[in-house]
Structure formats: structure tokens, C-alpha cells
Amino acid sequence: MTLRPFARSPIVAPIATLLAALMLAPAAQAAKFTYHGDLMDGGAPANGTYDLRVRAFAQPGDAKALSEAIELPGVLLADGRFSTELDLPEDADGITWVEVAVRKSGSGADYETLGDPQPLAKANSTCPGAWALDGNSGAPAGSFLGFVDNTQPLVLKANNNTVATFTPRGTVSNYGDAPGVVLGSSANVASGIGATVGGGGSTRAASGAVCSICNNNASGEFSTVSGGTGNTASGGSSTVGGGKLNTASNSTSTVSGGMNNMASAANSTVGGGYGNTAASNDSTVSGGNTNTASGGFSTVSGGTFNRALANSSTVSGGYTNIANSDYSTVIGGYGNTAGGADSTVGGGRSNCAGGAASWAGGTGAKIRPGTGLGSPGYGCFDVANSGDADGDEGTFVWADNTAPLTSTGPNQFLIRADGGVGINTSKFGAAVNLRGSELMIKNNGYDGNTDVTLLNSTNRGYLMASIPGTGGAAGDFYVTETDARTATVGFTNRFRIDAAGTTFVVGGAVGNLSDARLKKNVAEIAAPLDTLLALHGQVFEYIDPVASMNPPGQRMGFIAQDVQKAIPQWVKPTGPDGYLAVTPIGFEALAVEAIRDLKAESDVRIEQLEAENAALRSDNAAMRASLETLDARLAKLETRQGK
């Protein structure tokens, strides 16, 4: 068997030419050295006994040695390593050049010289360019540990396991130096130019099983994996700070830590947590669990199963929330969807801000989305769209915890609060109580029904209430004049309306302002009797009493189309369907003038009848006188005839 030095053949491979003359290191005595070596035989670490021969020279290339060769027979090697002591002569200038040769013990073969002689400086007890095991001193400027003539990596080991690898990556035309640096497990890889793995990684799992995904890998140019296990930084200048099974796969993307997180777009960031994804340029997931920011510049701050799907959309936290239109925001809560552009869900549960620039909050606040809504999420999945692209834009809905409240059009302001609404006050016992306003809706405590007070700036107005008393029944509706916002109902009532819609004057007087100073263009009503007689009263029932806001059953009144023919100004279209409503303001005046016309006609007829009656009486008197004359003549005639 032939042994050769590493420089000539890989058959014999002492590390770094036997680590600078087989790592000659000084012992306690000035001329005694501990001789360490690492020998490869046939491509494998040498095992067994080998003979070593060491010769010392004053200068490299000298034919004559300073002394006889020192032979070290039977040096035991285990896994290629050995250690032995020897004395070397010292040259006058303090530098001795050492030649090393080796052969297999008992082989009878010639010694095989391992490379050229190496210098050994006795003055500082080390070889020039070598590193002593007990520390170096006096190293010349520019000293370094490594290679100058090849591109193989510099490897450091501990317990025969690689713990650091420094690999030249750049070239003169491509970034210059820019080495790849790997610390930690021997399975870690920094294959990109200027890439770094700072540590971590492993070859086996905690169970001891071989683990193929436990290493860290920095494969992008200037990418970094600081530590952890199973992490990958494959984008240029991407970073994984640590954690487990995280990936930064696009340029300047970052995963700071956590587990199973991915920053897959340029400038995207995942701060930590578990299973989070920043999938669009400049998107951010700060943390939490299974969150996704897939819109450009989108953000998920935390929580669980949240998604910011559109450009500049934001989900601040909570659970299963979605912001899926540009500039939309869900502040938090559960199962909310901000589906319209610039829409906001303030929090709460199962809310849908489906319209553009809409706002929803509370529980079950539903603003109808437009036809182009993407993923409806839990908030909008049961809400019909508005039929147009913008949904119910500009609408505000806040709903309490009783039932969903859904918008019916754009630019609405809807609030439902079963426990009461207070504006400028927190002390109230009613459904709605407004202070500093011309409207107050409250409960006076009579039977649990709501009162509505309409007030002007002087606190004078009308209170509408549903209360028992004053001859009515519970549920009757009353209107009363009041002088203050806290007036008691019951002693100044003007009228009440019962369940059948009948109006009763309870007290005082009901009327409209009628002062002559408030009126102009005053004129007589033309043909009032004819106008009144042109109206036709009918008996009827409403097809849908609820929709018409009237009680069920037979009613008596006018048909709007008939009234419109006689008095057009009394008929007005109402609601989006254009149904006609009769508003007979001034009916009393028309009735009075019609009666006046009827009386005038009656007076003329009476005068005519009285004249006719007088003539008949005169004729009757003349006829009676004629009869009396005839009767007298008849009596005389009968006397003459002897009767």
C-alpha cells in the first residue's frame, strides 16, 4: 500500500497538510513538542498503527538535515487521529523546517514523504501560519486561517461534526467576495451569494429519527436564516429570524419567527404566530394563527383565521373576519365582513359592511353588498345583494344582540337597541331619549308603551302616547299638549284614536291655525254643493291592512281616484309604489259652504211654495163664495116650486 500526501493524491489526506506539519504544538519544555495528526488512508480515516519519520532542516531544500531522522514506530491511529511527543533540534535563526513521512507499520514499505517541509518557529513555540492549541502570540499583520488558492469551503468541526462552514460565493464580476456562511447543524445550507445561516437546524428529530426537513436553508442572494429549525429564506435579501418550518420566499420578505409561517411576496412580513401567510407585495401579518394578508399593502394584526384580501385592507384581530375590498377594515370581533370599498366593521359579531363607505357594528348589522362582492365570509353570506355594484353605499347600521338588522337602501342610518337609546343623556327609561333636541321618545311608566314628544326650542309642543284612562282603553293612542319635556299625560288631551281608527275629542280643541293675518288669496269656494255631491262614499276592506297601516275589517270612506276627479288637490301619491292617498284638509269648510248653498236653494223654493199656497187659498175662497151663492139660489128656487 502506498501512502501519499494530500497535495498529491486523496489517498493520503492529512487536513491542511497535516494541519501545518501535523499541528506541531509546544509542550511544557522548550524543545519538546506534542505531535498531533489526522491521517487519511485510501479515502477513509486511518485506523491501526503507522510508522512516522520526522527530519529537521535549517532551510527548505537543504540536502543535509540538522540531525538524524526521528522515527516514531507503531503510532496508534483511531479514526485517522494520533498524538505523540518528540524533540526537535533548533536552528540558529529560530526557525526549523520539518519534513514528515509515513508508512503502514509492518509493511516493510518505504516512507512516503507528505509534502514539502513546513517551518516551525521555536521562539514563539509555534509554526509560522499555524495556530497553537494553547493560544498564539506575535502573529504578523495579515495573518489569517483559511485558503488562498482554491474555492473549497473552510470547515470547522466539534466532536467530528461540522459546526461552521465558510464558502466563497462571489466572483470578481459578481459581488466580489460575498461568502456563504453556515453555522449550526451540518445539515444547514447557505447556497446563495452572501447568504447566512446563523445557527440552529439538526440532522435528527427529537425522537432520534433522521429528519430531512430539520435543516435551515438560505438559498436566496444575501438571504438570512438566523436560527430555529426547518426554516427557508429563498428570496433575495429575505430573512427568517427563527422559529420552525417558516419560509421567506420572495425578495426582501421576512418571517420573524413562529411556526409554519410564510412571507411569499416582495417586502411581505410575518411577525410570528402559527400558519400565517403574507402573500402580496408589502403585506403584513403581525401574528396570530392561520391568518392571511393577500392584498397589496394589506395587514392582519393578529387573531385567528382572519383574511385581508384586498389592497390596503386591514383586519386588526378577532376570529374569522374578512376585509375583501380595497381600503376596507375589520377592527375585530367574530365572523365579520367588510365587503364594500372603504367600508368598516367596528367589531362585534356576524356583521356585514357590504356597501361602499358603509359602517356596521354590534351583532348582526347587515348592510347589503354589491353584485361584485368576493368571499362573503360569515358576515355577509346570508345577505342578498343590492342589485348594483356599490351595495347600500354610505349606510350606517348598528344592531343590538337581539336579531339581525338589514339595510334596505343606500345612505341610511339604522340603529336598533332593545334596551334603549340615549342621546346627550344616559339616564332614561325609554326606547329613545334625546336631550337638547326637538324630539324625545321615552316611556312614562303607564303600561310599558312608548311616548313620543315633539317639542320646539321653547319646550312647547305635543306629546303622543299610548296609555289607558280618560274614557279610553289600553292601547288607544293619545295626543296631548305639553309645556315641558316631563309633562304628565292625562289632563290636557286633545283627542284619542282607538284600535278601529275612530277619533274622539277628549278635551280642549283640535284645529289648525286660522288667523286671517296668516292667509292670502282668500276667495269663496266655487260650487261647493256640486263639489261635495261629486264625492262618493264607499264601504270597503283593505287587501293588506298591515301594508296600508289600517286595522282589518269593513271601513267607510272615499276612493282616491274618485276624489281626484272632483277635487285633485286632495289626492297625493305616496311611497315608492305611488299609491294615492286622500288628504281632505278643509273638508269642513267645503261641507259648510255646501250646506249654505243648499239652504239658499231651499229658501227660494219655500218662497215659491208660499206664493203658490197663497194663490191656492185665494182660489179656494173664491170657489167657496161661488158655492155659497149657488146654494142660496138653489134654496130660492125650491121655495118657489113649493117644496
C-alpha positions as CSV (number, residue, x, y, z in Angstrom):
1,M,0.0,0.0,0.0
2,T,1.3,3.4,-0.9
3,L,0.7,6.5,1.2
4,R,0.7,9.9,-0.4
5,P,0.3,13.5,0.9
6,F,-3.0,15.3,0.4
7,A,-1.5,17.7,-2.0
8,R,-0.6,15.0,-4.5
9,S,-3.4,12.4,-4.0
10,P,-6.5,12.0,-1.9
11,I,-5.3,8.5,-0.9
12,V,-3.4,10.2,1.9
13,A,-5.2,13.3,3.2
14,P,-3.8,15.0,6.3
15,I,-6.1,18.0,7.0
16,A,-4.4,21.2,5.8
17,T,-1.2,19.3,5.0
18,L,-1.4,17.6,8.4
19,L,-2.6,21.0,9.9
20,A,0.7,22.8,9.3
21,A,3.2,20.0,9.8
22,L,0.7,17.8,11.6
23,M,-0.2,20.5,14.1
24,L,3.1,20.8,15.9
25,A,2.2,22.3,19.3
26,P,4.6,23.1,22.1
27,A,4.7,21.1,25.3
28,A,6.0,22.5,28.6
29,Q,9.7,22.0,27.8
30,A,11.2,24.4,25.2
31,A,12.3,21.7,22.8
32,K,9.6,19.1,23.4
33,F,6.5,19.1,21.2
34,T,3.2,17.2,21.2
35,Y,2.7,15.9,17.7
36,H,-1.0,15.7,16.6
37,G,-2.1,14.3,13.3
38,D,-5.2,13.4,11.2
39,L,-4.3,10.9,8.6
40,M,-6.5,9.5,5.7
41,D,-5.6,6.2,4.1
42,G,-7.4,5.1,0.9
43,G,-10.0,7.9,1.2
44,A,-11.0,6.9,4.8
45,P,-9.7,7.8,8.2
46,A,-6.7,5.7,9.0
47,N,-7.0,3.0,11.8
48,G,-4.3,0.8,13.3
49,T,-0.5,1.5,13.7
50,Y,1.7,3.6,11.4
51,D,5.4,4.5,11.4
52,L,6.2,8.2,11.2
53,R,9.6,9.7,10.3
54,V,10.4,13.3,11.1
55,R,13.5,15.2,9.8
56,A,14.5,18.8,10.6
57,F,16.3,21.2,8.2
58,A,17.8,24.7,8.5
59,Q,16.4,25.8,5.2
60,P,13.8,24.2,2.8
61,G,15.6,22.3,0.0
62,D,18.7,21.6,2.2
63,A,20.2,18.2,1.4
64,K,21.5,17.7,4.9
65,A,19.3,17.5,7.9
66,L,20.1,19.2,11.2
67,S,20.1,15.8,12.9
68,E,19.3,12.2,12.4
69,A,15.8,11.5,11.4
70,I,13.4,10.8,14.3
71,E,11.4,7.7,13.8
72,L,8.2,7.1,15.6
73,P,7.3,3.4,15.0
74,G,3.9,1.9,15.8
75,V,1.9,5.2,16.3
76,L,-1.7,4.1,17.0
77,L,-4.4,5.8,14.9
78,A,-8.1,5.8,15.6
79,D,-10.5,7.4,13.1
80,G,-7.4,8.9,11.5
81,R,-6.2,10.7,14.6
82,F,-3.0,10.3,16.6
83,S,-0.8,12.2,19.2
84,T,2.8,11.6,20.2
85,E,5.7,13.5,21.7
86,L,9.1,14.3,20.1
87,D,12.2,16.5,20.5
88,L,13.4,18.6,17.6
89,P,16.7,20.4,17.2
90,E,16.5,24.2,16.9
91,D,18.3,26.1,14.1
92,A,20.3,29.2,14.9
93,D,17.8,31.6,13.4
94,G,15.0,30.1,15.5
95,I,13.2,28.5,12.6
96,T,13.3,24.8,11.9
97,W,11.9,23.3,8.7
98,V,10.2,20.0,9.4
99,E,9.6,17.1,6.9
100,V,7.1,14.3,7.7
101,A,6.9,10.8,6.1
102,V,4.7,7.9,6.9
103,R,4.2,4.2,6.2
104,K,2.0,1.4,7.4
105,S,3.6,-0.4,10.4
106,G,5.0,-3.8,9.5
107,S,4.5,-3.2,5.7
108,G,8.3,-3.0,5.1
109,A,7.5,-0.3,2.5
110,D,9.5,2.9,2.1
111,Y,8.4,6.0,3.9
112,E,6.1,8.3,1.8
113,T,7.0,12.0,2.3
114,L,3.9,14.2,2.9
115,G,4.5,17.4,1.0
116,D,7.3,19.9,1.4
117,P,9.0,20.8,4.7
118,Q,7.0,23.2,6.9
119,P,8.5,26.0,9.1
120,L,8.5,25.8,12.9
121,A,9.3,28.9,14.9
122,K,10.8,27.8,18.2
123,A,10.9,31.4,19.6
124,N,7.2,31.7,19.9
125,S,6.7,27.9,20.2
126,T,4.6,27.7,17.0
127,C,4.8,27.2,13.3
128,P,4.5,30.3,11.1
129,G,1.0,30.4,9.8
130,A,-0.2,27.7,12.2
131,W,-2.5,28.0,15.3
132,A,-1.4,26.5,18.5
133,L,-3.8,24.7,20.8
134,D,-2.8,26.8,23.8
135,G,-3.0,30.2,22.0
136,N,-0.9,32.2,19.6
137,S,1.1,35.4,20.1
138,G,3.2,37.6,17.8
139,A,1.3,36.7,14.6
140,P,2.4,39.0,11.8
141,A,-0.1,41.5,10.3
142,G,-2.4,40.0,7.7
143,S,-2.3,36.6,9.4
144,F,-5.5,34.5,8.8
145,L,-6.9,31.0,9.0
146,G,-8.1,29.6,5.6
147,F,-7.2,29.1,2.0
148,V,-5.7,31.4,-0.6
149,D,-5.5,29.2,-3.7
150,N,-8.8,27.4,-4.1
151,T,-12.6,27.8,-3.7
152,Q,-13.3,25.0,-1.3
153,P,-15.1,25.9,1.9
154,L,-13.4,26.4,5.3
155,V,-15.0,23.9,7.7
156,L,-14.9,23.9,11.5
157,K,-15.8,20.7,13.4
158,A,-16.6,19.8,17.0
159,N,-16.8,16.1,18.1
160,N,-16.1,15.4,14.4
161,N,-19.4,17.2,13.5
162,T,-19.4,20.2,11.2
163,V,-20.4,23.3,13.2
164,A,-19.3,26.1,10.8
165,T,-18.8,26.3,7.0
166,F,-17.5,29.3,5.2
167,T,-17.9,29.1,1.4
168,P,-16.6,31.6,-1.1
169,R,-19.6,32.5,-3.4
170,G,-18.9,35.8,-5.1
171,T,-16.6,36.3,-8.1
172,V,-14.8,39.3,-9.4
173,S,-17.7,40.1,-11.7
174,N,-20.4,39.1,-9.3
175,Y,-20.4,40.8,-5.9
176,G,-16.7,40.2,-5.3
177,D,-16.4,38.2,-2.1
178,A,-20.0,37.7,-0.6
179,P,-19.3,34.4,1.1
180,G,-22.0,31.9,2.2
181,V,-21.8,31.4,6.0
182,V,-23.3,28.4,7.7
183,L,-23.3,27.9,11.5
184,G,-25.0,25.3,13.5
185,S,-26.1,21.9,12.1
186,S,-24.0,20.2,9.4
187,A,-27.4,19.9,7.5
188,N,-27.8,23.7,7.2
189,V,-27.2,25.2,3.8
190,A,-26.3,28.7,2.7
191,S,-26.2,28.3,-1.1
192,G,-27.0,31.9,-2.1
193,I,-24.3,34.5,-2.7
194,G,-23.8,36.3,0.6
195,A,-26.3,34.0,2.3
196,T,-26.1,33.3,6.0
197,V,-27.5,30.6,8.4
198,G,-26.7,31.8,11.9
199,G,-27.4,28.6,13.7
200,G,-30.0,26.0,14.6
201,G,-31.0,23.1,12.4
202,S,-30.5,19.5,13.0
203,T,-30.0,16.1,11.3
204,R,-32.3,14.2,13.5
205,A,-35.7,14.8,15.2
206,A,-36.2,14.7,18.9
207,S,-37.1,11.0,18.6
208,G,-33.7,10.3,17.1
209,A,-35.1,9.6,13.6
210,V,-33.3,11.0,10.6
211,C,-35.0,14.3,9.8
212,S,-34.8,15.6,6.2
213,I,-36.7,18.9,6.9
214,C,-35.0,19.9,10.1
215,N,-32.2,21.9,8.5
216,N,-32.2,25.6,7.8
217,N,-31.6,26.8,4.2
218,A,-30.7,30.3,3.0
219,S,-30.7,29.9,-0.8
220,G,-31.5,33.5,-1.9
221,E,-28.8,36.0,-2.6
222,F,-27.9,37.7,0.7
223,S,-30.7,35.8,2.4
224,T,-30.6,35.0,6.2
225,V,-31.9,32.3,8.5
226,S,-30.9,33.4,12.0
227,G,-31.7,30.1,13.7
228,G,-34.5,27.7,14.5
229,T,-35.2,24.6,12.6
230,G,-36.6,23.7,9.2
231,N,-36.6,27.3,8.0
232,T,-36.0,28.6,4.5
233,A,-35.1,32.0,3.1
234,S,-35.2,31.6,-0.6
235,G,-35.9,35.2,-1.8
236,G,-33.2,37.7,-2.4
237,S,-32.3,39.6,0.8
238,S,-35.1,37.6,2.6
239,T,-35.0,36.8,6.3
240,V,-36.2,34.2,8.7
241,G,-35.4,35.2,12.2
242,G,-36.1,31.8,13.8
243,G,-38.9,29.5,14.8
244,K,-39.8,26.3,12.9
245,L,-40.8,25.5,9.3
246,N,-41.0,29.1,8.3
247,T,-40.4,30.4,4.7
248,A,-39.5,33.8,3.3
249,S,-39.6,33.1,-0.4
250,N,-39.6,36.5,-2.2
251,S,-37.3,39.4,-2.3
252,T,-36.8,41.3,1.0
253,S,-39.6,39.2,2.6
254,T,-39.4,38.5,6.3
255,V,-40.6,35.9,8.8
256,S,-39.5,36.9,12.3
257,G,-40.4,33.6,14.0
258,G,-43.2,31.3,14.9
259,M,-44.1,28.1,13.1
260,N,-45.4,27.3,9.6
261,N,-45.4,30.9,8.5
262,M,-44.8,32.1,5.0
263,A,-43.9,35.5,3.5
264,S,-44.2,34.8,-0.2
265,A,-44.3,38.3,-1.8
266,A,-41.9,41.1,-2.2
267,N,-41.5,43.2,1.0
268,S,-44.0,41.0,2.8
269,T,-43.7,40.3,6.5
270,V,-45.0,37.7,9.1
271,G,-44.1,38.7,12.6
272,G,-44.8,35.4,14.2
273,G,-47.6,33.1,15.3
274,Y,-48.6,29.9,13.5
275,G,-49.7,29.1,9.9
276,N,-49.8,32.8,8.8
277,T,-49.3,33.9,5.2
278,A,-48.3,37.3,3.8
279,A,-49.0,36.6,0.1
280,S,-48.9,40.0,-1.6
281,N,-46.4,42.8,-2.0
282,D,-45.9,44.8,1.1
283,S,-48.4,42.8,3.1
284,T,-48.1,42.1,6.8
285,V,-49.4,39.5,9.3
286,S,-48.2,40.5,12.7
287,G,-49.0,37.3,14.4
288,G,-51.9,35.0,15.5
289,N,-53.0,31.7,13.9
290,T,-53.8,30.9,10.3
291,N,-54.2,34.5,9.1
292,T,-53.7,35.6,5.5
293,A,-52.8,39.1,4.1
294,S,-53.2,38.6,0.3
295,G,-53.9,42.1,-0.9
296,G,-51.2,44.6,-1.7
297,F,-50.3,46.6,1.4
298,S,-52.8,44.6,3.4
299,T,-52.5,43.9,7.1
300,V,-53.7,41.3,9.6
301,S,-52.6,42.3,13.1
302,G,-53.5,39.1,14.8
303,G,-56.3,36.8,15.8
304,T,-57.3,33.6,14.2
305,F,-58.5,32.7,10.6
306,N,-58.6,36.3,9.6
307,R,-58.1,37.4,5.9
308,A,-57.2,40.8,4.4
309,L,-57.8,40.0,0.8
310,A,-57.8,43.4,-1.0
311,N,-55.4,46.3,-1.5
312,S,-54.7,48.3,1.7
313,S,-57.3,46.2,3.6
314,T,-57.0,45.6,7.3
315,V,-58.1,43.1,9.9
316,S,-57.0,44.1,13.4
317,G,-57.8,40.9,15.1
318,G,-60.6,38.6,16.2
319,Y,-61.8,35.4,14.6
320,T,-62.8,34.5,11.0
321,N,-63.0,38.1,9.9
322,I,-62.6,39.2,6.2
323,A,-61.7,42.6,4.7
324,N,-62.2,41.8,1.0
325,S,-62.5,45.2,-0.7
326,D,-59.9,47.9,-1.2
327,Y,-59.3,50.1,1.9
328,S,-61.8,48.0,3.9
329,T,-61.3,47.4,7.6
330,V,-62.5,45.0,10.3
331,I,-61.4,46.2,13.7
332,G,-62.1,42.8,15.4
333,G,-64.8,40.6,16.7
334,Y,-66.1,37.3,15.2
335,G,-67.3,36.4,11.7
336,N,-67.4,40.0,10.4
337,T,-67.0,41.0,6.7
338,A,-66.0,44.4,5.4
339,G,-67.1,43.9,1.8
340,G,-67.5,47.4,0.3
341,A,-64.7,49.7,-0.8
342,D,-63.7,51.9,2.2
343,S,-66.1,50.0,4.4
344,T,-65.6,49.4,8.1
345,V,-66.8,46.9,10.7
346,G,-66.2,48.3,14.1
347,G,-66.3,44.9,15.9
348,G,-68.9,42.7,17.3
349,R,-70.3,39.5,15.7
350,S,-71.7,38.5,12.3
351,N,-71.7,42.0,10.8
352,C,-71.7,42.8,7.1
353,A,-70.5,46.2,5.8
354,G,-71.3,45.4,2.2
355,G,-71.8,48.8,0.8
356,A,-69.1,51.2,-0.3
357,A,-68.1,53.6,2.6
358,S,-70.5,51.8,4.9
359,W,-70.1,51.1,8.6
360,A,-71.5,48.2,10.6
361,G,-71.2,47.2,14.3
362,G,-72.8,45.3,17.1
363,T,-74.3,42.0,16.3
364,G,-76.0,41.1,13.0
365,A,-75.8,44.5,11.5
366,K,-76.2,43.8,7.8
367,I,-75.5,46.3,5.0
368,R,-76.4,44.8,1.6
369,P,-73.3,44.2,-0.5
370,G,-72.9,45.0,-4.2
371,T,-73.1,42.5,-7.0
372,G,-69.3,42.2,-7.2
373,L,-68.7,41.0,-3.6
374,G,-66.0,38.4,-3.4
375,S,-65.8,36.0,-0.5
376,P,-68.8,36.9,1.7
377,G,-67.4,35.3,4.8
378,Y,-69.6,34.7,7.8
379,G,-70.8,38.3,8.0
380,C,-72.4,38.6,4.5
381,F,-73.1,35.0,3.4
382,D,-76.9,35.3,4.2
383,V,-77.4,38.9,2.9
384,A,-78.9,39.4,-0.5
385,N,-77.0,41.9,-2.7
386,S,-78.5,45.3,-3.5
387,G,-78.6,44.7,-7.3
388,D,-75.9,47.3,-8.1
389,A,-72.1,47.5,-7.9
390,D,-71.8,49.7,-4.8
391,G,-74.3,47.9,-2.4
392,D,-76.0,50.1,0.1
393,E,-73.3,52.7,0.0
394,G,-72.9,55.3,2.7
395,T,-75.1,53.3,5.1
396,F,-74.5,53.1,8.9
397,V,-76.1,50.1,10.8
398,W,-75.7,49.3,14.5
399,A,-77.6,46.4,15.9
400,D,-78.0,45.0,19.4
401,N,-77.9,41.4,20.3
402,T,-81.5,40.5,19.6
403,A,-81.8,39.8,15.9
404,P,-80.2,40.9,12.6
405,L,-80.9,44.4,11.2
406,T,-80.6,44.7,7.5
407,S,-80.4,47.9,5.4
408,T,-82.9,48.5,2.5
409,G,-81.1,51.2,0.6
410,P,-78.0,53.5,0.4
411,N,-77.2,56.3,2.8
412,Q,-79.3,55.0,5.6
413,F,-78.7,55.5,9.4
414,L,-80.1,52.5,11.2
415,I,-79.9,51.7,14.9
416,R,-81.7,49.0,16.9
417,A,-81.2,48.9,20.7
418,D,-83.8,46.9,22.6
419,G,-82.6,48.3,25.9
420,G,-83.0,51.9,24.9
421,V,-81.1,54.7,23.1
422,G,-79.9,57.8,24.8
423,I,-78.5,60.9,23.1
424,N,-76.9,63.5,25.3
425,T,-78.1,61.6,28.3
426,S,-77.5,58.2,30.0
427,K,-80.5,58.5,32.4
428,F,-83.7,57.4,30.7
429,G,-86.3,54.7,31.0
430,A,-87.4,54.6,27.4
431,A,-86.6,53.2,24.0
432,V,-85.2,56.5,22.8
433,N,-84.4,59.6,24.8
434,L,-82.9,62.7,23.1
435,R,-81.8,65.8,25.1
436,G,-81.1,69.1,23.5
437,S,-83.4,68.2,20.6
438,E,-86.9,68.8,19.3
439,L,-87.8,65.2,19.7
440,M,-88.0,63.0,22.8
441,I,-89.1,59.4,22.7
442,K,-89.5,57.9,26.2
443,N,-91.6,55.8,28.5
444,N,-93.7,57.4,31.2
445,G,-94.3,54.1,33.0
446,Y,-98.0,53.8,32.5
447,D,-98.3,50.5,30.7
448,G,-94.8,49.9,29.2
449,N,-95.7,51.6,25.9
450,T,-93.6,54.3,24.3
451,D,-94.3,58.0,24.3
452,V,-93.2,60.4,21.6
453,T,-92.8,64.1,22.5
454,L,-92.4,66.7,19.7
455,L,-91.0,69.9,21.2
456,N,-89.8,73.2,19.8
457,S,-87.0,75.3,21.2
458,T,-89.3,76.7,24.0
459,N,-90.2,73.3,25.2
460,R,-93.7,73.6,24.0
461,G,-95.3,71.0,21.7
462,Y,-97.3,67.8,21.6
463,L,-96.9,64.5,23.4
464,M,-98.2,61.5,21.6
465,A,-98.7,58.5,23.9
466,S,-100.4,55.1,24.2
467,I,-102.0,55.0,27.7
468,P,-105.2,53.9,29.4
469,G,-107.6,56.4,31.0
470,T,-109.8,59.4,30.1
471,G,-112.5,57.2,28.9
472,G,-110.4,55.1,26.5
473,A,-108.9,51.6,26.6
474,A,-105.3,50.4,27.0
475,G,-103.6,50.7,23.6
476,D,-105.6,53.8,22.5
477,F,-103.4,56.5,21.0
478,Y,-103.5,60.0,22.5
479,V,-102.2,63.4,21.5
480,T,-101.8,66.0,24.3
481,E,-100.4,69.4,24.5
482,T,-97.5,69.8,26.9
483,D,-95.5,72.7,28.3
484,A,-92.4,70.8,29.3
485,R,-90.5,67.7,28.3
486,T,-91.5,65.9,31.5
487,A,-95.2,66.8,31.4
488,T,-97.7,64.2,32.8
489,V,-100.1,62.8,30.3
490,G,-103.9,62.7,31.0
491,F,-105.3,66.1,31.8
492,T,-104.8,68.2,28.6
493,N,-105.6,65.5,26.0
494,R,-106.8,66.9,22.7
495,F,-108.0,63.6,21.1
496,R,-107.5,59.9,21.1
497,I,-107.7,57.2,18.3
498,D,-108.9,53.7,19.2
499,A,-108.0,50.4,17.6
500,A,-110.7,50.8,14.9
501,G,-109.2,54.1,13.9
502,T,-112.1,56.2,15.3
503,T,-111.1,59.7,16.6
504,F,-112.5,61.1,19.8
505,V,-112.0,64.6,21.1
506,V,-111.1,64.1,24.7
507,G,-110.5,67.7,25.9
508,G,-109.7,71.1,24.7
509,A,-110.0,71.8,20.9
510,V,-108.2,70.3,17.9
511,G,-107.6,72.6,15.0
512,N,-105.2,74.4,12.6
513,L,-104.0,77.9,12.8
514,S,-106.7,80.0,11.1
515,D,-105.9,83.7,11.8
516,A,-106.6,86.0,8.8
517,R,-103.2,87.5,9.3
518,L,-101.6,84.3,8.3
519,K,-103.6,83.9,5.0
520,K,-103.6,85.4,1.5
521,N,-105.6,84.9,-1.8
522,V,-108.8,84.4,0.2
523,A,-111.8,83.6,-2.1
524,E,-115.2,81.9,-2.0
525,I,-115.4,78.2,-2.7
526,A,-116.8,77.7,-6.2
527,A,-119.9,75.4,-6.4
528,P,-119.4,73.8,-3.0
529,L,-122.6,71.8,-3.2
530,D,-121.8,70.4,-6.6
531,T,-118.2,69.6,-5.5
532,L,-119.4,67.8,-2.4
533,L,-122.1,65.9,-4.3
534,A,-119.4,64.8,-6.7
535,L,-117.8,62.7,-3.9
536,H,-118.9,59.1,-3.5
537,G,-118.7,57.4,-0.1
538,Q,-117.9,53.7,-0.3
539,V,-117.8,50.7,2.0
540,F,-114.6,48.6,1.6
541,E,-111.9,46.5,3.2
542,Y,-108.1,46.8,2.7
543,I,-106.4,43.9,0.9
544,D,-103.3,44.1,3.2
545,P,-104.2,46.0,6.4
546,V,-100.6,45.8,7.6
547,A,-99.1,47.3,4.5
548,S,-101.8,50.1,4.4
549,M,-101.3,50.7,8.2
550,N,-105.0,50.3,8.8
551,P,-106.9,47.9,11.1
552,P,-108.6,44.9,9.3
553,G,-112.4,44.8,8.7
554,Q,-115.0,46.8,6.8
555,R,-114.4,50.6,6.6
556,M,-116.2,53.6,5.1
557,G,-114.6,56.3,3.1
558,F,-113.6,57.6,-0.3
559,I,-111.8,56.0,-3.2
560,A,-108.8,58.3,-4.1
561,Q,-109.3,58.0,-7.8
562,D,-113.0,59.2,-7.4
563,V,-111.9,62.1,-5.2
564,Q,-109.2,63.0,-7.7
565,K,-111.8,63.7,-10.4
566,A,-113.7,66.1,-8.1
567,I,-111.0,67.7,-6.0
568,P,-107.5,66.9,-7.4
569,Q,-105.7,68.8,-4.7
570,W,-107.0,66.4,-2.1
571,V,-105.1,63.4,-3.6
572,K,-101.3,62.9,-3.3
573,P,-99.2,59.9,-4.4
574,T,-97.2,58.3,-1.5
575,G,-94.4,55.8,-1.2
576,P,-92.2,54.3,-3.9
577,D,-95.2,52.5,-5.4
578,G,-97.1,55.7,-6.0
579,Y,-100.3,54.7,-4.2
580,L,-102.8,57.5,-3.9
581,A,-103.7,59.0,-0.5
582,V,-106.6,61.3,0.3
583,T,-105.7,64.3,2.4
584,P,-109.1,66.2,2.8
585,I,-107.7,69.3,4.6
586,G,-110.6,71.8,4.5
587,F,-113.4,69.3,4.2
588,E,-115.3,71.0,7.0
589,A,-115.2,74.3,5.0
590,L,-116.5,72.6,1.9
591,A,-119.3,70.9,3.9
592,V,-120.4,74.3,5.4
593,E,-120.4,76.1,2.1
594,A,-122.3,73.2,0.5
595,I,-124.9,73.5,3.3
596,R,-125.1,77.2,2.7
597,D,-125.8,76.6,-1.0
598,L,-128.4,74.0,-0.1
599,K,-130.1,76.5,2.4
600,A,-130.1,79.2,-0.2
601,E,-131.8,77.0,-2.7
602,S,-134.3,75.8,0.0
603,D,-135.2,79.5,0.9
604,V,-136.0,80.2,-2.8
605,R,-138.1,77.1,-3.0
606,I,-140.0,78.0,0.2
607,E,-140.9,81.4,-1.1
608,Q,-142.1,79.9,-4.3
609,L,-144.2,77.4,-2.4
610,E,-145.7,80.1,-0.1
611,A,-146.7,82.2,-3.1
612,E,-148.3,79.2,-4.7
613,N,-150.0,78.3,-1.5
614,A,-151.5,81.9,-1.2
615,A,-152.8,81.7,-4.7
616,L,-154.4,78.4,-4.0
617,R,-156.0,79.8,-0.8
618,S,-157.4,82.7,-2.8
619,D,-158.8,80.4,-5.4
620,N,-160.3,78.2,-2.7
621,A,-162.0,81.2,-1.1
622,A,-163.5,82.3,-4.4
623,M,-164.7,78.9,-5.1
624,R,-166.3,78.7,-1.6
625,A,-168.1,82.0,-2.2
626,S,-169.3,80.8,-5.6
627,L,-170.7,77.6,-3.9
628,E,-172.4,79.6,-1.3
629,T,-174.1,81.8,-3.9
630,L,-175.2,78.7,-5.8
631,D,-176.6,77.2,-2.7
632,A,-178.7,80.4,-2.0
633,R,-180.2,80.5,-5.4
634,L,-181.0,76.8,-5.2
635,A,-182.9,77.4,-2.0
636,K,-185.0,80.2,-3.5
637,L,-185.8,78.0,-6.5
638,E,-187.0,75.2,-4.4
639,T,-189.3,77.6,-2.3
640,R,-191.0,78.9,-5.5
641,Q,-191.7,75.4,-6.6
642,G,-193.5,74.7,-3.3
643,K,-191.1,72.3,-2.0
